[in-house]
Amino acid sequence: MGRFCLDSLEQSELRAMDFDTLVNDTAEMDRLHDPVGFRTRELWTCERRPDGRTVDEPRPTRGCGWLLGSRERGSCPVVQVSHGNSKVLVSARPATTWRVTVQVPGLCYGRSCTHKAMELTEYLEKLVYPIIEQCYASEPRGYNVDVWCWELELSVLDEDGSLHDVFLESIQQILPRCIEARQEHHDAREGPDSTGVHTDERICSMIARLHSRTFLVVHPDAPQDLDSPGVRLVVDPSALEEHTASTLVTAIFYTHEPKSQPVLYFLECRGRPLTADQLTAAIRQVSESLVPSQR
């Protein structure tokens, strides 16, 4: 997954890691989920990756199609959504345990989430968990190549400094496939579910009415209150663990405009865990690099 990687805080020039380079790197870090939260660590010697590969097995390199449902790229179906110079890659992979966290563009006002945002978040969690449960039934290790658990990831790579909300587009594309899988699983176990179908249709209709828009300029040093644009950090809980080899940070850029669209960045700082101050400095570096200041 393309992410902005900071090799060190002293690094003056930030670089965007190429997606193909990352997924084909035999030493890549797999992100494993547990009920506590995001966890990024190296695999044990005898441990298998979520797609079934051992520690020493590289990802398959054949093919270049990034279409949902493809069995290539390490059995991780990927859909690419482009918006101008921006690109978003959405991947799905089987995993043993998952914690689903969703930020919904257009439903978050400043630092407050609306009721619809919370409702949609809960809906998406309930949507994927029944699919995830199948991973426990057939394999002791929780691995089943025929069952996909959905993981949403975002990478925004703009060359001209303009930021666009493409996360919404990825949800609109991937949601019907996820709903279809959930309905098939439910029908096979408990029969048709008319209530669930009605909920699916209502949520899909709500998402379809949301629109992408160009994101406004972010001022990294502005006070983070409801009257100023700013940056909010969501830090990987494992960043404080002694043996964590890298730190994963989600930066949510938003403005004070009621209908503005948040833009999410997933950043990985490799080498050592970072303190809160160091994380703040890293995010400021990224925002200053990507967003031209207009003060």
Secondary structure, 3 states (H helix, E strand, C coil): CCCEEECCCCCCCCEECCHHHHHCCCCCCEEEEECCEEEEECCCCCCCCCCCCCCCCCCCCCCCCCCCCCCHHHHCCEEEEEECCEEEEEEECCCCCCCCCCCCCCCEECCEECHHHHHHHHHHHHHHHHHHHHHHHHCCCCCCCCCCCEECCCCCCCCCCCCECCHHHHHHHHHHHHHHHHHHHHHHHHCCCHHHHHHHHHHHHHHHCCCCCECCCCCCCCCCCCCCCEEEEEECHHHHCCCCCEEEEEEEEECCCCCCCCEEEEEEEECCCCCHHHHHHHHHHHHHHHCCCCC
